[in-house]
Amino acid sequence: MKRYHIIASGRVQGVGFRYFVLLKANTLNLTGTVRNQSNGNVEIFAQGDEEHILKLISELYKGNGFSSVDDISSKEVPLENKEKSFKLVY
């Protein structure tokens, strides 16, 4: 079990990218959050099997057909033990 803090930059706001992340994370049985940042990036916390988190990161580069991801940064962070689902944060 791992937890990653992920930042996606590029054309990732106003194109359904957060909902794409939510769908992929749920498909991969991950918990965490996704939210827009004021600088135009999207911030993701993903927790679960490391293989599934790496698959999510790979899928982020592909995007949803409307988004265009220029860069992704990620780092491992401490686990959030009480987290039960993956959700959008506004």
C-alpha positions in Angstrom: 0.0 0.0 0.0 1.4 3.4 -1.1 0.2 7.0 -1.4 1.4 9.4 -4.1 1.0 13.1 -4.5 0.7 13.8 -8.2 0.6 17.1 -10.1 -0.6 17.2 -13.7 0.1 20.3 -15.8 -1.0 21.2 -19.3 -4.5 21.6 -20.6 -6.1 19.8 -17.7 -8.8 22.2 -16.5 -12.2 22.8 -18.1 -11.9 19.6 -20.2 -13.3 16.9 -17.9 -9.9 15.8 -16.7 -10.9 15.5 -13.0 -13.8 13.2 -13.9 -11.5 11.1 -16.1 -9.1 10.8 -13.1 -12.0 9.9 -10.8 -13.2 7.1 -13.2 -9.7 5.7 -13.7 -8.9 5.8 -10.0 -12.1 4.0 -9.2 -11.5 1.4 -11.9 -8.1 0.8 -10.3 -9.5 0.5 -6.7 -7.6 3.5 -5.5 -8.6 6.0 -2.8 -7.7 9.6 -2.7 -8.7 13.0 -4.1 -8.4 15.1 -7.3 -8.8 18.9 -7.4 -8.0 21.9 -9.6 -5.3 24.2 -8.4 -5.4 28.0 -8.9 -2.4 27.9 -11.2 -4.1 25.7 -13.8 -2.7 22.3 -12.7 -4.6 19.4 -11.3 -3.6 17.9 -7.9 -4.1 14.2 -7.2 -3.6 12.1 -4.1 -3.8 8.4 -5.0 -3.5 5.6 -2.5 -3.5 1.8 -3.0 -1.4 -0.8 -4.7 1.7 0.8 -6.2 1.2 -1.0 -9.5 -2.2 0.5 -9.8 -1.0 4.0 -8.9 1.7 3.7 -11.6 -1.0 2.6 -14.1 -3.0 5.6 -13.2 0.0 7.9 -13.8 0.4 6.2 -17.2 -3.3 6.8 -18.0 -3.0 10.5 -17.0 -0.5 11.0 -19.9 -3.1 9.6 -22.3 -5.8 11.8 -21.0 -9.5 11.8 -22.0 -9.2 13.0 -25.6 -9.9 16.7 -24.6 -7.0 17.1 -22.2 -3.3 17.5 -23.1 -0.9 16.7 -20.3 2.5 18.4 -20.6 4.1 17.1 -17.4 3.4 15.0 -14.4 5.3 15.1 -11.1 4.8 12.6 -8.4 6.2 11.7 -5.0 5.4 9.2 -2.3 3.8 10.6 0.8 2.5 9.1 4.1 -0.6 6.9 4.0 -4.0 8.3 4.9 -5.4 5.4 7.0 -9.0 6.7 7.3 -9.6 7.2 3.5 -12.3 5.0 2.1 -12.9 6.3 -1.5 -11.7 8.4 -4.3 -13.4 11.8 -4.7 -13.5 15.2 -6.3 -12.5 18.1 -4.1 -13.8 21.5 -5.0 
